[in-house]
Amino acid sequence: MKTDQVAQRFAQAQSSYEEHAIAQRRVAMELVQYMQAHIAVNLQRILEIGCGSGLFTRQLMQHYSFDQLFLNDLYPEVKQHFEEDGRIYWGIGNIETLPLPQSLDLVVSCSALQWVQHLDALFVKIHQVLNLSGWFCFASYAQDNLKEIKILTGQGLKYPSLPQMVELLESCGYEVLMREEQHLILEFEHPRDVLKHIKATGVQATADGFRWSKSSLQLFYEQYQQFQLPDSQKYPLTYHPIYLIARKRS
């Protein structure tokens, strides 16, 4: 998916994102907890890729001290979610083409790297700006993410598996100290609520040219019945987060 399309979808969803980003909020909290088990809380220079509305950034600032925090996102409107802070510096645009700040102690990203088109090139680029034994920590998503939508529509991102992500990191010069994956199941009253949730968080699993019609929506609702949970009679939506703590190999 093109970065301008990603930016447009998240910009449209920014007012509703915080309220509906249930899975993303939990993923942010989990990532910080994993980081605390490995990384000292006093750092100098940090880069966060894809800060969005600041769900993860607030967790990071609460648990880590730093001198400079470089925040990146695709569109400048995200700045409205952050208070003025002399330690924060902005880099707005596609992280794949932006020049990165040098001499970083930590590069971190939460629920953003799944949109990157060339992960290998980005991982090498990050490796080049990390200090010796600098940290690269992130949460992204793997192959079962939003699987119900993909099964019914054939639409969705292509997600690497956790082993594939580990292999990629190691091939780019990182030592992987921690890897973890989860399946988070959200439950909804009706299939239409699933689509509302996806739209409200900007994580649309359908391509830009995909358009719902009255008949295709009705068919989607009918076919979604196959996923109905027998105990709660609700409708699931699967998130498949993966967590990685890696360090630049010396």
C-alpha positions in Angstrom: 0.0 0.0 0.0 1.3 3.5 -0.9 2.4 5.7 2.0 0.1 8.5 1.0 -2.8 6.1 1.2 -1.7 5.0 4.7 -1.3 8.6 5.8 -4.7 9.5 4.5 -6.5 6.6 6.3 -4.8 7.4 9.6 -5.4 11.1 9.3 -9.1 10.4 8.7 -9.2 8.2 11.8 -7.2 10.3 14.2 -10.2 11.7 16.1 -11.6 8.1 16.7 -8.3 6.2 17.0 -7.7 6.5 20.8 -11.2 5.4 21.7 -11.1 2.3 19.4 -7.5 1.2 19.4 -8.0 -1.4 22.1 -5.5 -3.9 20.7 -2.9 -1.3 19.9 -3.1 0.1 23.5 -2.5 -3.3 24.9 0.4 -3.9 22.5 2.0 -0.6 23.5 1.9 -1.6 27.2 3.3 -5.1 26.5 6.2 -3.7 24.4 7.3 -1.3 27.2 7.2 -4.2 29.7 9.4 -6.3 27.5 11.8 -3.4 27.0 12.0 -2.8 30.8 13.2 -6.4 31.2 16.2 -5.7 28.9 17.0 -2.0 28.6 18.2 0.4 31.2 15.8 3.3 31.8 18.4 6.1 31.2 19.0 6.8 27.5 20.3 9.8 25.6 18.9 9.7 22.0 15.7 7.8 21.0 13.9 7.6 17.7 10.3 6.4 17.5 9.0 5.4 14.1 5.2 5.9 13.5 4.3 7.6 16.7 0.7 8.3 15.7 -1.5 9.7 18.4 1.2 8.9 21.0 -0.3 5.7 22.6 3.1 4.1 22.8 5.0 7.4 23.2 3.3 8.2 26.5 4.2 4.8 27.8 7.8 5.3 26.7 8.1 8.8 28.3 6.5 7.5 31.6 9.1 4.7 32.0 12.3 6.0 30.3 14.4 9.1 30.8 16.2 10.6 27.8 17.8 13.8 26.5 16.4 13.8 23.0 13.3 12.0 21.5 12.9 12.1 17.7 9.3 11.4 16.7 8.4 10.3 13.2 5.0 9.9 11.5 3.7 10.3 7.9 1.5 13.4 8.5 2.1 16.6 10.5 -1.4 16.6 12.2 -0.1 14.1 14.8 1.8 16.9 16.5 -1.5 18.1 18.0 -1.5 15.0 20.3 1.7 16.1 22.0 2.5 18.8 24.5 5.4 21.2 23.9 8.6 19.6 25.1 12.1 20.9 24.4 13.4 17.3 24.2 11.2 16.3 21.3 12.2 16.7 17.7 10.0 15.9 14.7 10.7 14.1 11.4 7.6 14.0 9.3 7.4 11.8 6.2 8.1 8.3 5.0 10.7 6.7 7.3 12.1 4.7 4.4 13.3 7.9 2.6 13.8 10.3 5.5 17.4 10.9 6.7 17.7 9.5 10.2 19.3 11.1 13.2 22.7 9.8 14.1 24.2 8.2 17.2 20.9 6.7 18.6 20.7 4.6 21.7 17.3 3.2 20.9 15.0 2.9 17.8 11.5 1.8 18.7 8.3 1.3 16.8 4.8 0.1 17.9 2.1 -1.0 15.5 3.7 0.8 12.5 6.3 -1.4 10.7 3.7 -3.5 9.0 3.1 -0.6 6.6 6.8 -0.5 5.6 7.4 -1.7 2.0 11.1 -2.6 2.3 11.9 -3.8 5.8 15.3 -5.1 4.9 16.5 -1.7 3.7 15.0 0.1 6.7 16.6 -2.4 9.1 20.1 -1.7 7.5 19.4 2.0 7.6 18.6 1.8 11.3 21.6 -0.4 12.0 23.9 2.3 10.5 22.6 5.1 12.9 22.6 3.0 16.1 25.4 3.4 18.6 27.5 0.3 19.3 25.2 -2.1 21.1 22.3 0.2 20.5 18.8 -1.2 20.7 16.1 -1.8 18.1 12.7 -2.8 19.7 9.4 -3.0 18.0 5.9 -4.5 18.0 4.4 -5.3 14.6 1.9 -7.9 13.3 2.2 -11.4 11.8 0.3 -13.6 9.4 -2.9 -14.1 11.3 -3.6 -10.4 11.7 -7.2 -9.5 10.7 -7.4 -12.9 9.3 -11.2 -12.9 9.2 -11.2 -10.0 6.9 -8.6 -11.5 4.6 -10.5 -14.9 4.4 -13.7 -13.2 3.3 -12.4 -10.4 1.1 -9.0 -11.6 -0.1 -7.8 -8.2 0.9 -5.0 -7.4 3.5 -1.4 -6.7 4.1 1.3 -9.4 3.6 2.7 -10.0 7.1 6.0 -11.8 7.7 6.0 -14.4 10.4 7.9 -14.1 13.6 10.6 -16.5 12.5 11.0 -14.6 9.2 11.3 -11.3 11.1 14.0 -12.8 13.4 15.9 -14.1 10.4 15.7 -10.7 8.7 17.0 -8.9 11.8 19.9 -11.3 12.2 20.8 -11.0 8.5 21.0 -7.2 8.9 23.4 -7.4 11.8 21.3 -7.6 14.9 21.3 -9.9 17.9 17.7 -10.9 18.8 17.4 -11.1 22.6 13.7 -11.5 22.9 10.9 -12.6 20.6 7.3 -13.1 21.4 3.9 -13.4 19.7 0.3 -13.3 20.8 -3.2 -13.7 19.4 -5.6 -11.0 20.7 -9.2 -11.6 19.9 -11.6 -8.7 20.0 -15.4 -9.5 20.2 -18.2 -7.5 18.5 -22.0 -7.7 18.6 -22.4 -7.7 14.8 -20.1 -7.9 11.7 -20.8 -4.3 10.9 -19.2 -3.4 14.2 -16.0 -5.1 13.0 -15.9 -2.9 10.0 -16.6 0.2 12.1 -13.7 -0.7 14.4 -11.3 -1.1 11.5 -12.3 2.2 9.9 -12.1 4.0 13.3 -8.5 2.8 13.8 -7.3 3.4 10.3 -6.1 -0.1 9.9 -8.3 -0.9 6.9 -7.3 -4.3 5.5 -8.7 -3.5 2.0 -6.8 -2.0 -0.9 -7.4 1.6 -1.9 -9.4 0.5 -5.0 -11.7 -1.8 -3.0 -15.2 -0.5 -2.6 -18.1 -1.9 -0.6 -21.5 -2.0 -2.2 -24.8 -2.8 -0.5 -24.7 -6.4 -1.9 -21.1 -7.0 -1.0 -21.6 -5.7 2.5 -24.7 -8.0 3.0 -22.7 -11.0 1.7 -19.8 -10.1 4.1 -22.2 -10.0 7.0 -23.7 -13.3 6.0 -20.3 -15.0 5.5 -19.0 -13.6 8.8 -21.5 -15.8 10.6 -19.0 -18.7 10.2 -16.7 -17.0 12.8 -19.4 -16.5 15.4 -18.2 -17.6 18.8 -20.5 -20.3 20.3 -20.2 -19.2 23.9 -20.6 -15.5 23.6 -22.5 -15.4 20.3 -20.2 -12.5 19.4 -18.0 -12.0 16.3 -14.2 -12.1 16.6 -11.5 -10.1 15.0 -8.0 -11.4 15.4 -4.9 -9.3 16.0 -1.5 -11.1 15.9 1.1 -8.9 17.5 4.8 -9.9 17.5 7.4 -8.3 19.8 11.1 -8.2 19.2 14.0 -6.8 21.3 17.2 -6.6 19.3 20.6 -5.1 19.7 23.2 -4.0 17.2 25.8 -6.7 17.0 29.3 -5.4 18.0 
